Structures are given as structure tokens and as C-alpha cells.
Amino acid sequence: MSVYLVVGGSGGIGNALVKNLLGKGHKVYSVSRNIPEIAHPELISFSCDVLSPDPLPEIKEPLNGLVYAPGSVNLRPFTSLKQTDFQNDMSINLYGAVRVLQNYLPALKKAGDASVVMFSTVAVQLGLPYHASVAAAKGAVEGLIRSLAAEFAPAIRVNGIAPSLTDTQLAGKLLNTDEKRKMAAERHPLKRYGSADEIAETAAFLLSPAGSWITGQIIHADGGLSSLKV
Ligand SMILES: NC(=O)c1ccc[n+]([C@@H]2O[C@H](COP(=O)([O-])OP(=O)(O)OC[C@H]3O[C@@H](n4cnc5c(N)ncnc54)[C@H](OP(=O)(O)O)[C@@H]3O)[C@@H](O)[C@H]2O)c1
């Protein structure tokens, strides 16, 4: 049994990951503003806003892995984006991750062999209109991932997942009609958008010993969107 911390365990991909890891027999700590609606003896949930100045929950035991899932989808033409949009996207995607990592680094180091997973977006690899703010913030996250993978090797592996459109609350406005769902599926070479469960499975793989020779990578779990033209 390994011990993992999922930041953002109450919803979307993070919630699917909490269920995935519990199902594999691991112990899971979850940190999010709302408590996940999961009752399990190996789940310890904390209510906490990672952007607030309050201290992050204390975890005394060694952590085999940490996943930072909070993020944003703020799609607007560049001329409508304000400085505060860029600042907010940097806050939740980058600064929140930095704060969490700095806080729990001692617990990851204690494990001796740990794995960190963060989230980027397909819009970093592939230029998409109206994505300037979130793509800039996630591009910074990708830089953080590679830098920390180098700095923490060989003790801690650090990887990212760059999903395309995935069916979660965050993407709700992009998938709230049959027409939008159909068009979203059609845009992808694999002819569907992603599910929280399959992105969570990718994260679980990166956390596990099966991913033990992978570090500094961004996994493009995007239905082929960033690399194929079919
Ligand atoms: N879904 C997509 O289409 C898509 C596409 C590309 C990239 N991504 C990236 O994938 C990651 C996961 O996305 P998702 O769709 O699963 O997002 P989501 O449905 O919005 O879930 C985000 C999780 O983070 C928590 N959270 C948000 N702000 C927080 C805060 N300030 N403090 C503590 N917890 C906070 C939320 O819980 P509470 O509200 O309870 O705090 C929730 O549990 C994100 O980084 C996102 O940018 C998603």
C-alpha cells in the first residue's frame, strides 16, 4: 500500500483519481475546498482553499506521491482578457502548485522514492484561439515540471498530463448541449472527448511503480488532438 495526496479530490479528474487509488488498495489524503462524497476507511479528507493564506493541512507520514489537480478554463479573446485573468490563472495553476509542493516536499522526501503529477492542457502544445491566459499559465506549469524533475532526480519523479477536453465540471460550459458534445467529439482524431476516469488512470500509472522510469515528461492524453491530422 502506498500513501498519496490528491489536491482537488472533491471533483473531476482528482475525484476519479481518489476512487482509482482507493480501489487499488492505497491510502489517500484529499485536499479541496469541498469534501469528496466518498466514505472509505483509507481516505482522509481536508477542507482547504490552497490559495488562502491559511496553513495547509499537516500530513506527518511519508508521501509516495502528490497530485495537484486544481486548474482553470478561462476562454476569451485576447482583447477581452484583463490582467486579473492572467493573474488568476497563474494563481490557481502555478502558484497553488508551488505552494503545495513546497509544503509537502519534506513528506515526499521521507518516502525515498516518490512521484508528483501536475496538469497542463493540450493548448500548450497546440495553439488554440481564446486560450492565451490558460495556455500561458499551463506553459509555466510545464516549465516547473521539467525543472523540478531535474532538481529532484533521482528521489522524486515529476511529470505532467496535458489533457484535451475532458468531461468534468470544469469543462461543463463546453459540453452542455448535444450539439457541443457532438462537435467536441468530432474535433478529436479518436472521435470523442476524454473522461475523468481515463485521465485519472494515466495519473495513477505515473504515480505507480509501473511509471518508475518516467520523469520530466508531459503525457498528451488528448485523443490525438495535439499530434495527428486525420
Ligand atoms: N476538464 C478539462 O477539459 C481539462 C482540459 C485540460 C486540462 N485540464 C486540467 O486538468 C486538471 C483537472 O481538471 P478538472 O476538469 O478535473 O477540474 P475540476 O472539475 O474543476 O476539479 C478541480 C478540483 O480542484 C479543486 N480546487 C479548485 N480550486 C481549489 C482551491 N483553490 N483549493 C483547493 N482545491 C481546489 C476542486 O474542488 P473544490 O471546488 O471542492 O475546491 C476540484 O476538486 C486542471 O488542472 C485542469 O486545468 C482539464
The ligand as an ORCA input file, in Angstrom:
! r2SCAN-3c Opt
* xyz 0 1
  N     -11.538     19.146    -17.870
  C     -10.863     19.513    -18.950
  O     -11.392     19.570    -20.078
  C      -9.391     19.834    -18.851
  C      -8.679     20.064    -20.034
  C      -7.312     20.385    -19.942
  C      -6.690     20.482    -18.718
  N      -7.424     20.231    -17.583
  C      -6.726     20.364    -16.298
  O      -6.877     19.171    -15.542
  C      -6.932     19.495    -14.141
  C      -8.159     18.858    -13.522
  O      -9.297     19.389    -14.194
  P     -10.803     19.016    -13.803
  O     -11.589     19.176    -15.050
  O     -10.850     17.744    -13.047
  O     -11.153     20.242    -12.809
  P     -12.392     20.410    -11.803
  O     -13.537     19.561    -12.227
  O     -12.599     21.885    -11.688
  O     -11.810     19.869    -10.412
  C     -10.827     20.621     -9.775
  C     -10.618     20.161     -8.353
  O      -9.752     21.098     -7.711
  C     -10.370     21.613     -6.527
  N      -9.994     23.006     -6.345
  C     -10.218     24.039     -7.200
  N      -9.759     25.183     -6.668
  C      -9.240     24.862     -5.460
  C      -8.643     25.614     -4.431
  N      -8.468     26.956     -4.523
  N      -8.212     24.982     -3.309
  C      -8.382     23.633     -3.174
  N      -8.950     22.878     -4.118
  C      -9.385     23.485     -5.241
  C     -11.852     21.420     -6.765
  O     -12.548     21.221     -5.554
  P     -13.301     22.330     -4.691
  O     -14.132     23.144     -5.627
  O     -14.055     21.496     -3.718
  O     -12.218     23.132     -4.032
  C     -11.881     20.103     -7.540
  O     -11.812     19.040     -6.612
  C      -6.919     21.025    -14.057
  O      -5.622     21.477    -13.755
  C      -7.319     21.463    -15.445
  O      -6.781     22.727    -15.782
  C      -8.741     19.910    -17.618
*
